[in-house]
Amino acid sequence: MRLALFLLKIGIFCSEFNNLNGQPLFATAGAVADPVNGQLPFIALLTNNRGEHLCTGSLISEKHVLTAASCLNKISPTSNTKVVLGTLDHWSPAHNKFDIQSTLTYKTWCMLHPASCFYEKFTDDIGIILLKTKNAKIRPTMIKDSKFEPGLKLRVIGWGENGDRVPPQKPRKAVMTVLSKQECEQRVKNLVHPCFSDVVLPDKVSCAVSDPPILVAEGDTGGPAFLKSDKHISGIVIQRCPVYGPHDVNPQQVNLILRLSDFYTFIFDVMKHDQYFMIS
Protein backbone atom coordinates (compact mmCIF):
# COMPACT_ATOMS: atom_id res chain seq x y z
CA MET A 1 0.00 0.00 0.00
CA ARG A 2 2.79 2.38 0.87
CA LEU A 3 4.41 1.88 -2.53
CA ALA A 4 1.33 3.16 -4.34
CA LEU A 5 0.73 6.13 -2.05
CA PHE A 6 2.92 8.56 -3.96
CA LEU A 7 0.86 8.34 -7.15
CA LEU A 8 -2.43 7.57 -5.49
CA LYS A 9 -2.40 10.74 -3.44
CA ILE A 10 -1.79 12.97 -6.43
CA GLY A 11 -4.37 11.29 -8.62
CA ILE A 12 -6.15 14.59 -9.23
CA PHE A 13 -3.19 15.81 -11.25
CA CYS A 14 -1.46 12.62 -12.42
CA SER A 15 -3.22 10.65 -15.13
CA GLU A 16 -2.94 6.91 -15.67
CA PHE A 17 0.34 5.98 -17.33
CA ASN A 18 -1.35 5.47 -20.70
CA ASN A 19 -3.15 8.84 -20.69
CA LEU A 20 -0.27 11.26 -21.06
CA ASN A 21 -0.31 14.65 -22.77
CA GLY A 22 2.40 17.01 -23.85
CA GLN A 23 5.44 17.30 -26.06
CA PRO A 24 8.38 14.94 -26.53
CA LEU A 25 11.32 15.31 -24.16
CA PHE A 26 10.55 18.95 -24.49
CA ALA A 27 12.26 21.72 -22.61
CA THR A 28 11.05 25.01 -21.26
CA ALA A 29 14.67 26.06 -21.63
CA GLY A 30 16.78 22.91 -21.35
CA ALA A 31 18.69 21.34 -24.22
CA VAL A 32 17.71 18.14 -26.00
CA ALA A 33 19.60 16.48 -28.83
CA ASP A 34 19.14 14.02 -31.69
CA PRO A 35 21.05 10.78 -31.07
CA VAL A 36 23.47 9.87 -33.85
CA ASN A 37 21.90 7.33 -36.18
CA GLY A 38 23.56 3.92 -36.02
CA GLN A 39 24.74 4.26 -32.43
CA LEU A 40 21.65 2.87 -30.70
CA PRO A 41 20.02 0.38 -33.10
CA PHE A 42 18.17 -1.35 -30.24
CA ILE A 43 15.93 1.67 -29.61
CA ALA A 44 12.39 0.60 -30.52
CA LEU A 45 9.47 2.67 -31.75
CA LEU A 46 5.92 1.39 -31.33
CA THR A 47 3.79 2.81 -34.14
CA ASN A 48 0.36 2.03 -35.59
CA ASN A 49 -1.26 2.13 -39.03
CA ARG A 50 -2.01 5.84 -38.58
CA GLY A 51 1.68 6.60 -38.15
CA GLU A 52 1.30 7.61 -34.49
CA HIS A 53 4.25 7.19 -32.16
CA LEU A 54 2.71 5.21 -29.32
CA CYS A 55 5.73 4.48 -27.15
CA THR A 56 9.45 3.81 -26.99
CA GLY A 57 11.16 0.54 -26.05
CA SER A 58 14.42 -1.40 -26.14
CA LEU A 59 15.37 -4.65 -27.87
CA ILE A 60 16.74 -6.91 -25.09
CA SER A 61 17.06 -10.17 -27.08
CA GLU A 62 16.67 -11.24 -30.68
CA LYS A 63 12.90 -11.41 -30.17
CA HIS A 64 11.99 -9.47 -26.98
CA VAL A 65 11.34 -5.74 -26.57
CA LEU A 66 11.17 -4.16 -23.13
CA THR A 67 8.75 -1.25 -22.64
CA ALA A 68 6.11 0.06 -20.24
CA ALA A 69 3.04 -2.06 -19.49
CA SER A 70 0.83 0.94 -20.24
CA CYS A 71 2.20 0.90 -23.79
CA LEU A 72 0.93 -2.64 -24.28
CA ASN A 73 -2.61 -1.41 -23.61
CA LYS A 74 -2.37 0.58 -26.85
CA ILE A 75 -1.67 -2.50 -28.96
CA SER A 76 -4.69 -4.04 -30.72
CA PRO A 77 -5.20 -6.23 -33.81
CA THR A 78 -7.08 -3.45 -35.59
CA SER A 79 -4.32 -0.87 -35.08
CA ASN A 80 -1.70 -3.06 -36.81
CA THR A 81 0.96 -1.96 -34.34
CA LYS A 82 4.54 -2.48 -35.48
CA VAL A 83 7.92 -2.31 -33.76
CA VAL A 84 10.50 -0.26 -35.66
CA LEU A 85 14.15 -1.14 -34.97
CA GLY A 86 17.57 -0.48 -36.42
CA THR A 87 17.32 3.23 -37.11
CA LEU A 88 16.91 6.56 -35.36
CA ASP A 89 15.40 8.13 -38.46
CA HIS A 90 11.77 7.16 -38.93
CA TRP A 91 11.81 8.43 -42.52
CA SER A 92 14.79 6.29 -43.45
CA PRO A 93 14.04 3.39 -45.84
CA ALA A 94 16.60 1.34 -43.92
CA HIS A 95 14.48 0.77 -40.84
CA ASN A 96 13.08 -2.64 -39.94
CA LYS A 97 9.41 -3.13 -39.02
CA PHE A 98 8.54 -6.18 -36.94
CA ASP A 99 5.12 -7.70 -36.29
CA ILE A 100 4.07 -8.38 -32.71
CA GLN A 101 3.19 -11.94 -31.77
CA SER A 102 2.16 -11.31 -28.16
CA THR A 103 2.77 -9.22 -25.06
CA LEU A 104 3.17 -9.88 -21.35
CA THR A 105 2.91 -7.48 -18.44
CA TYR A 106 4.55 -7.78 -15.07
CA LYS A 107 1.05 -7.98 -13.58
CA THR A 108 0.24 -11.13 -15.57
CA TRP A 109 3.59 -12.70 -14.72
CA CYS A 110 2.93 -12.03 -11.03
CA MET A 111 -0.30 -13.99 -11.27
CA LEU A 112 1.77 -16.98 -12.36
CA HIS A 113 4.42 -16.40 -9.69
CA PRO A 114 2.60 -15.00 -6.65
CA ALA A 115 5.44 -15.97 -4.33
CA SER A 116 8.05 -14.15 -6.42
CA CYS A 117 6.60 -10.66 -6.61
CA PHE A 118 4.30 -8.12 -5.06
CA TYR A 119 2.47 -6.21 -7.79
CA GLU A 120 1.69 -2.51 -7.32
CA LYS A 121 -0.71 -1.10 -9.90
CA PHE A 122 0.62 2.43 -9.82
CA THR A 123 4.33 1.67 -10.03
CA ASP A 124 4.98 -1.64 -11.80
CA ASP A 125 4.53 -0.22 -15.29
CA ILE A 126 6.71 -2.71 -17.17
CA GLY A 127 6.07 -5.31 -19.87
CA ILE A 128 7.68 -7.29 -22.68
CA ILE A 129 6.77 -7.70 -26.36
CA LEU A 130 7.41 -10.97 -28.20
CA LEU A 131 8.19 -10.37 -31.88
CA LYS A 132 6.79 -12.75 -34.51
CA THR A 133 10.18 -13.21 -36.13
CA LYS A 134 13.64 -13.30 -34.62
CA ASN A 135 16.01 -10.47 -35.38
CA ALA A 136 19.50 -11.62 -36.31
CA LYS A 137 20.94 -8.30 -37.51
CA ILE A 138 20.37 -5.82 -34.70
CA ARG A 139 22.36 -6.24 -31.51
CA PRO A 140 20.16 -6.07 -28.38
CA THR A 141 21.03 -3.86 -25.45
CA MET A 142 22.12 -5.26 -22.11
CA ILE A 143 20.55 -4.58 -18.73
CA LYS A 144 22.87 -3.34 -16.03
CA ASP A 145 22.36 -3.23 -12.28
CA SER A 146 23.06 0.38 -11.37
CA LYS A 147 22.32 2.37 -8.28
CA PHE A 148 20.34 5.53 -8.88
CA GLU A 149 22.35 7.64 -6.45
CA PRO A 150 21.25 11.27 -6.01
CA GLY A 151 23.27 13.61 -8.20
CA LEU A 152 24.11 11.03 -10.88
CA LYS A 153 23.55 12.01 -14.51
CA LEU A 154 20.84 10.05 -16.30
CA ARG A 155 20.29 9.91 -20.07
CA VAL A 156 16.88 9.13 -21.55
CA ILE A 157 15.68 8.66 -25.13
CA GLY A 158 12.12 8.88 -26.43
CA TRP A 159 10.04 8.96 -29.63
CA GLY A 160 7.42 11.35 -28.19
CA GLU A 161 5.21 13.28 -30.58
CA ASN A 162 5.20 17.04 -30.94
CA GLY A 163 2.58 19.18 -29.25
CA ASP A 164 0.74 19.45 -32.58
CA ARG A 165 0.60 15.62 -32.74
CA VAL A 166 3.05 15.46 -35.66
CA PRO A 167 5.29 12.36 -35.32
CA PRO A 168 8.96 13.41 -35.17
CA GLN A 169 11.49 12.16 -37.67
CA LYS A 170 13.95 11.26 -34.91
CA PRO A 171 13.80 10.49 -31.19
CA ARG A 172 15.26 12.93 -28.70
CA LYS A 173 17.95 12.40 -26.10
CA ALA A 174 18.25 14.37 -22.87
CA VAL A 175 20.49 14.42 -19.80
CA MET A 176 18.90 14.66 -16.36
CA THR A 177 19.99 14.46 -12.73
CA VAL A 178 18.71 11.88 -10.25
CA LEU A 179 17.01 13.39 -7.19
CA SER A 180 17.03 11.98 -3.70
CA LYS A 181 13.80 10.49 -2.40
CA GLN A 182 13.35 13.45 -0.05
CA GLU A 183 13.94 16.06 -2.77
CA CYS A 184 11.47 14.38 -5.10
CA GLU A 185 8.73 14.09 -2.49
CA GLN A 186 9.17 17.73 -1.49
CA ARG A 187 8.90 18.98 -5.08
CA VAL A 188 5.70 17.02 -5.65
CA LYS A 189 4.20 18.18 -2.35
CA ASN A 190 4.69 21.76 -3.48
CA LEU A 191 2.75 21.10 -6.68
CA VAL A 192 -0.32 19.24 -5.46
CA HIS A 193 -3.25 20.06 -3.22
CA PRO A 194 -1.93 20.94 0.26
CA CYS A 195 -4.09 18.31 1.99
CA PHE A 196 -1.86 15.62 0.43
CA SER A 197 0.89 15.86 3.00
CA ASP A 198 1.88 12.19 3.09
CA VAL A 199 3.15 11.80 -0.48
CA VAL A 200 5.60 8.88 -0.57
CA LEU A 201 7.86 7.98 -3.51
CA PRO A 202 7.62 4.26 -4.36
CA ASP A 203 10.77 2.29 -3.65
CA LYS A 204 11.05 1.05 -7.26
CA VAL A 205 10.89 4.54 -8.77
CA SER A 206 13.48 7.31 -9.07
CA CYS A 207 12.96 10.95 -9.97
CA ALA A 208 15.05 12.78 -12.55
CA VAL A 209 15.10 16.50 -13.40
CA SER A 210 17.19 19.01 -15.30
CA ASP A 211 17.89 22.70 -14.96
CA PRO A 212 16.62 24.25 -17.18
CA PRO A 213 13.76 21.71 -17.10
CA ILE A 214 13.22 18.92 -19.59
CA LEU A 215 10.10 16.78 -19.29
CA VAL A 216 9.00 13.50 -20.87
CA ALA A 217 5.58 13.07 -22.44
CA GLU A 218 3.42 10.72 -24.52
CA GLY A 219 5.47 8.61 -26.89
CA ASP A 220 8.51 8.76 -24.59
CA THR A 221 6.94 6.26 -22.18
CA GLY A 222 8.82 2.95 -22.05
CA GLY A 223 12.03 4.50 -23.34
CA PRO A 224 15.43 3.49 -21.95
CA ALA A 225 17.28 5.28 -19.17
CA PHE A 226 21.08 5.03 -19.05
CA LEU A 227 23.33 5.85 -16.13
CA LYS A 228 26.86 5.22 -17.39
CA SER A 229 27.01 3.54 -20.78
CA ASP A 230 24.54 3.97 -23.63
CA LYS A 231 24.99 0.25 -24.27
CA HIS A 232 23.44 -0.79 -20.94
CA ILE A 233 19.99 0.28 -19.77
CA SER A 234 19.23 0.66 -16.07
CA GLY A 235 15.65 1.94 -16.13
CA ILE A 236 12.63 2.81 -18.26
CA VAL A 237 10.71 6.07 -18.50
CA ILE A 238 7.24 6.10 -16.95
CA GLN A 239 5.98 9.68 -17.18
CA ARG A 240 6.38 13.18 -15.84
CA CYS A 241 4.53 14.03 -12.68
CA PRO A 242 2.26 15.73 -12.00
CA VAL A 243 0.75 15.64 -15.49
CA TYR A 244 -1.14 18.78 -16.44
CA GLY A 245 -2.54 19.80 -19.83
CA PRO A 246 -0.53 19.50 -23.05
CA HIS A 247 0.98 22.97 -22.73
CA ASP A 248 0.94 23.49 -18.96
CA VAL A 249 4.49 23.10 -17.75
CA ASN A 250 5.84 23.71 -14.29
CA PRO A 251 9.63 23.68 -13.81
CA GLN A 252 9.14 21.79 -10.53
CA GLN A 253 7.62 18.75 -12.26
CA VAL A 254 9.68 15.56 -12.11
CA ASN A 255 10.30 12.65 -14.49
CA LEU A 256 9.62 9.19 -13.08
CA ILE A 257 12.01 6.36 -13.93
CA LEU A 258 11.34 2.70 -13.10
CA ARG A 259 14.53 0.96 -11.95
CA LEU A 260 15.11 -2.37 -13.73
CA SER A 261 17.10 -3.88 -10.86
CA ASP A 262 13.78 -4.56 -9.12
CA PHE A 263 12.52 -6.60 -12.10
CA TYR A 264 15.46 -8.84 -13.02
CA THR A 265 13.65 -12.07 -12.13
CA PHE A 266 10.66 -11.11 -14.28
CA ILE A 267 12.71 -10.00 -17.29
CA PHE A 268 15.09 -12.94 -17.48
CA ASP A 269 12.43 -15.55 -16.68
CA VAL A 270 10.19 -14.27 -19.48
CA MET A 271 13.09 -14.25 -21.95
CA LYS A 272 13.58 -17.98 -21.25
CA HIS A 273 9.91 -19.04 -21.41
CA ASP A 274 7.89 -17.97 -24.43
CA GLN A 275 4.98 -20.08 -23.22
CA TYR A 276 4.09 -17.28 -20.78
CA PHE A 277 2.88 -15.23 -23.74
CA MET A 278 0.27 -17.83 -24.61
CA ILE A 279 -1.80 -16.97 -21.54
CA SER A 280 -1.48 -13.19 -21.64
N, C-alpha and C positions, 0 to 999 in steps of 0.2 A: 504493500500500500504506500509506503513511504517513497518508493522509487517513482511512482506515478504522480506524486503530489505536486511536483514542480510544474508540470504541464496541466494537470487537472485544475489547479487553482487559478491559472491564467487563461482558462478556456474561453472567456469572453473575448479575448484579443487573439489568441492563437487558434488557427483553424486546424482541422485534421491534416495529417501529413500530405494527403493527396488533394488538398484544396488550397494550394498556394497561389499567390498573386505576386506580380512585380516584374522586375527586369532581371536579366541574367548577370550574375556576379557583378552587379552594377555598383558604381561608386558615387557618393555625393561629392567626393573630391579625391578619393583614393585612386591608385593606378591599377589597372588590370592589363593583361597582355595576352597575345595570341601565342599558344605553344608552337614550337617549330614542328612542321609536319614531318613525320617519319620517326620522331623521337619517342612517341608514346602510342604505338600501334594498338595496344590493348584497351585504350579508351573506347567505350561503347556508347553508341547513341541509340536510344529506343525511339523509333518514329513510326507513324501510322500511314495509311493510304491517303491522308489529307496533307501529308508533309509536315505534320506538327512534331515538334521535339518534346516528347513526353518526359524523358528522364535521361540520366547519365548512368553508366555502369563501368565495370572492369572485367575483362576476360581473365579468369583465374585458372583455367585449364583449357584443353583443346575443345571443350564442349560446354563449359559452365561460365556464366556471367553473373557476377555479384552486383547487386543493386539494393535499393530500398524496397521493403515489402509493399509500401504504398504505391510504388511504381507498377507492381504486378497487378494491382486492381484496375489499371488502365488498359490492360491487355485483354482483347476479346477477339473471337473468330471473325467478327464482322469488320473490325478495324484493320485487319491484315497487318498487325504490328511486326516490324522487322528490327533486327539488331545490326547496326552498321559498325564495322570494325576495319582497322587497317589504315585509316586516314584521319587527319584532323581538318580536312576540307570537304565539307558535305557536297560541294559542287564538283568535286573531282571524279572523273570516270573510273578512277583506280580503286574506289572503295568497294568493300565486300558486304553484301547484304545477306544475312542469315535468317532462316525461318526458325520460329520458336516451336519446340515440341511440347514443352510443359514448364510449369513453374512450381516453386515450393517456398513457402514462407517459414520463418522461424516458428511461428505460432503452430503451424501444422506439424512440424517436426517435433515440437514439444509435446503434442498430443500422443506421438508415438514413443516418446522418451520422457515420461512424466518425472522420472527420478533424476534426470540429467539436467533439467532446466527449470527455471521459474519465470514464466512468461509475463511481461508487463505490457499491456496494450499501448501505452503512450510512449514507450521508449524503445521497444524491441522492433524497430522498423528496418528489418533486414530480410532479404530473400535471395533466391538463386534461380536463374533461368537455365534450362537445359535446351541446347540448340539441336535442331533436327540432324544436322550433319557436323562431323568433326572438322575442326580447323587445323590444318597441318602447316600453314604458312606463317601465321601470326603468333609471335611468342607471348604467352600469358605473363601477367605480372605475378609477383610473389607477395605474400602477406608477411609482414614483419611485426613482431611483438615490440612495441615501443611505448614508453611511458610518456603520457601527455603532461609533462611538467609545466607549471606556469612560467611564462616568459619564452617558451620555445616557439620557433617560427614554424608555421604550418602552411603548406601549399595545397590548394584545392583547384579542381578543374571541373567545369560544367558546360553543358550544351543549352543552357537556359535561353528562352526566347526573349526578344526585345519587348519593350512595353507596348508596342503597337502590334504585337502578336506575329511579327515577321520572323521566321526561323533564321538564325544567324548562319553564315557560311562556315564559321569556325567556332570551336569552344573557346572559353576564356579561362585564363589562369590567374590566380591571385595569391598573394602572400598575406597571412594573418598571424596573430599572436595568441597563444593559448592563455586563457585566464584561469586564475585559481577558482575553486568552487565558491569561496566567499565573495570574490569580486563579481562573479557571474550572477549569483543570487542577489547581490545588492543592486546591480544594474537593472535587473528585471523587476525588483521590488519598486524601484523608482519609476517604472513605466506603467505599472498596472494599478488597478483600483486599490486604494490604501487599506481596505479591509483585509486584503490578502497578505498578511504579514508573515505567514509560515511557508513561503515559497522555498522548496528544497530541490536542488539539482540532482537528478538521478545519477546513481553511481556509474552507470555505463556510458554516460554522456559527458562530453567536454564542450566548453564554450570557446569560440575563437572570434577575435575582433581585429580591426585595423584602424589606424589613425593616419590620414583621414579614412572614414568608414567605407568598407566594402561589404555588401550583403548578398547572400544567395537568394535565389527565387525559383519559381517553377521551371522545370527543365534541368536545373542543377541538382535536384534531389537524386541521391544514389551515387553521385560522383565520388571519385577517390580523394582521400586526404593523405598527404605525404608529410612525414616529419623530417627525414634526413635524405633519403635517396628517392628520386622519381621512379625508380624501378621497383620499389617496395611500398605497398599501401598499408597504412596503419589504421585507417578509419574511413567511414563514408559520410557524406553530407546528408543531414536530415532536412533542415529548414532554417530560416531565420526566425527569431522570436523576440518579442511578440510580432505577429503578422498583422499588418494593417491593410489598407487598400493598396492598389497597384502603384500609386504614386506618393503614398504617405510614408516618408522615411524619417526615422529618428536616429541620430548618430549613436544613441545608447543601446540600440538593438544589438542582439548577439546572434552569432551563427552556431547552430548545434551540430556537433560531430559525434557519431556513434563509434566508439572504440572497438576495433575488431578483436582485440585480445580477449574480450568477454564472450566471443562466439566461435572460438577455434574448434571446439568439439562439434558444433553444428556444421560449420563450413567443411571440414575435412571428412566428416562422416557422410555428408550428402555427396561429396565428390567421389566417394567410393561405392555408393549404392544408388544407382539410377532407379531402382524399383520404388524408392520413396515418391518419385514423381507420378507414379501410376495411381496414387490415392489422393493426390492434391486436388 
